[in-house]
Amino acid sequence: MTEIQKIALVTGASRGLGAALAEDLAGRGYHVLAVARTVGALEELDDRIRRAGGSATLAPMDVTEAPAMQQLAQSVLGRWGGLDLWAHCAIHAAPLAPAPHVDGKDWANSVLVNMDVARGLIALLEPLLRVRKGTALFFDDPRAGQKFFGAYGATKAGQIALARSWGAETASVGPRVVIAEPAAMPTAVRARFFPGEDRAALTPCKKEAARILDAL
């Protein structure tokens, strides 16, 4: 009997931890569905995956576009019937600012990407994960309450709180919900928050991706 290939969806897959997870998953035999807005970065990811002998399907989509995400879920259902893993790496990193000076547009984008998108994807993807007894993987970055992290910290904390509730609700029936807390990595998001930091002292994204996936 032919073994069915595992399917992994990575949202926010074009760079940083998302790209590293996509590459590592492909190396572990998953077919990776890579979602991001940046076509060029997705194509570079696909080249790296294929050179290493893996396979991927590129989905150059904006996770904030609900119809596009609905189409994606329908395509996954029709082609593969379900998901074995969903790794949610898409994030909006609003500029640091004192709470009274958080820009309204930055706040709205933070709520949209970091909270509303997560809520919508949970609703869309739970049936696909459940059919394959899959796992949803979120990434905590506990900045809530820190100086100048109002927009990012509050909305990231909201996303993780939602994921924890989902995990508690599905503990006995699935899907499994895992919340990892990555080490500091030299990502574009971190560079926005800590410009001038010694990036050589940070953990490489590939190393952290392997650690997180090994722990699943």
Solvent accessible surface area in square Angstrom, and as a share of the most:
residue,aa,sasa,rsa
1,M,236,1.05
2,T,122,0.71
3,E,150,0.67
4,I,121,0.61
5,Q,90,0.40
6,K,102,0.43
7,I,2,0.01
8,A,0,0.00
9,L,0,0.00
10,V,0,0.00
11,T,0,0.00
12,G,20,0.20
13,A,0,0.00
14,S,13,0.08
15,R,135,0.49
16,G,26,0.25
17,L,18,0.09
18,G,2,0.02
19,A,6,0.05
20,A,5,0.04
21,L,0,0.00
22,A,0,0.00
23,E,36,0.16
24,D,33,0.17
25,L,2,0.01
26,A,8,0.06
27,G,64,0.62
28,R,107,0.39
29,G,45,0.43
30,Y,36,0.14
31,H,18,0.08
32,V,0,0.00
33,L,3,0.02
34,A,0,0.00
35,V,0,0.00
36,A,10,0.07
37,R,180,0.66
38,T,55,0.32
39,V,77,0.44
40,G,38,0.37
41,A,16,0.13
42,L,1,0.01
43,E,89,0.40
44,E,104,0.47
45,L,0,0.00
46,D,19,0.10
47,D,72,0.38
48,R,75,0.27
49,I,3,0.01
50,R,131,0.48
51,R,182,0.67
52,A,88,0.68
53,G,70,0.67
54,G,19,0.18
55,S,33,0.21
56,A,6,0.04
57,T,42,0.25
58,L,54,0.27
59,A,10,0.08
60,P,73,0.46
61,M,44,0.19
62,D,41,0.21
63,V,18,0.10
64,T,41,0.24
65,E,90,0.41
66,A,57,0.44
67,P,95,0.60
68,A,23,0.17
69,M,5,0.02
70,Q,87,0.39
71,Q,108,0.48
72,L,13,0.06
73,A,10,0.08
74,Q,126,0.56
75,S,60,0.39
76,V,1,0.00
77,L,107,0.53
78,G,72,0.69
79,R,164,0.60
80,W,54,0.19
81,G,30,0.29
82,G,0,0.00
83,L,0,0.00
84,D,26,0.14
85,L,4,0.02
86,W,0,0.00
87,A,0,0.00
88,H,3,0.01
89,C,26,0.15
90,A,12,0.10
91,I,48,0.24
92,H,42,0.19
93,A,5,0.04
94,A,1,0.01
95,P,70,0.44
96,L,68,0.34
97,A,21,0.16
98,P,57,0.36
99,A,81,0.62
100,P,118,0.74
101,H,134,0.60
102,V,38,0.22
103,D,77,0.40
104,G,54,0.52
105,K,151,0.64
106,D,33,0.17
107,W,111,0.39
108,A,58,0.45
109,N,46,0.24
110,S,0,0.00
111,V,43,0.24
112,L,69,0.34
113,V,21,0.12
114,N,0,0.00
115,M,68,0.30
116,D,62,0.32
117,V,10,0.06
118,A,0,0.00
119,R,144,0.52
120,G,20,0.19
121,L,3,0.01
122,I,20,0.10
123,A,69,0.53
124,L,51,0.26
125,L,1,0.01
126,E,42,0.19
127,P,81,0.51
128,L,8,0.04
129,L,0,0.00
130,R,105,0.38
131,V,97,0.56
132,R,56,0.20
133,K,186,0.79
134,G,3,0.03
135,T,14,0.08
136,A,0,0.00
137,L,0,0.00
138,F,0,0.00
139,F,14,0.06
140,D,21,0.11
141,D,39,0.20
142,P,76,0.48
143,R,44,0.16
144,A,60,0.47
145,G,87,0.84
146,Q,77,0.34
147,K,161,0.68
148,F,102,0.42
149,F,13,0.05
150,G,31,0.30
151,A,4,0.03
152,Y,10,0.04
153,G,1,0.01
154,A,48,0.38
155,T,1,0.00
156,K,13,0.05
157,A,43,0.34
158,G,19,0.18
159,Q,2,0.01
160,I,7,0.04
161,A,58,0.45
162,L,65,0.32
163,A,0,0.00
164,R,135,0.49
165,S,55,0.35
166,W,11,0.04
167,G,18,0.17
168,A,79,0.62
169,E,124,0.56
170,T,6,0.03
171,A,90,0.70
172,S,109,0.70
173,V,97,0.56
174,G,16,0.16
175,P,1,0.00
176,R,123,0.45
177,V,27,0.16
178,V,35,0.20
179,I,42,0.21
180,A,16,0.12
181,E,106,0.48
182,P,26,0.16
183,A,44,0.34
184,A,41,0.31
185,M,19,0.09
186,P,40,0.25
187,T,22,0.13
188,A,58,0.45
189,V,42,0.24
190,R,45,0.16
191,A,38,0.29
192,R,129,0.47
193,F,12,0.05
194,F,63,0.26
195,P,107,0.67
196,G,87,0.84
197,E,54,0.24
198,D,93,0.48
199,R,99,0.36
200,A,98,0.76
201,A,83,0.65
202,L,24,0.12
203,T,34,0.20
204,P,74,0.47
205,C,21,0.13
206,K,126,0.53
207,K,138,0.59
208,E,5,0.02
209,A,0,0.00
210,A,31,0.24
211,R,118,0.43
212,I,5,0.03
213,L,11,0.05
214,D,101,0.53
215,A,80,0.62
216,L,66,0.33
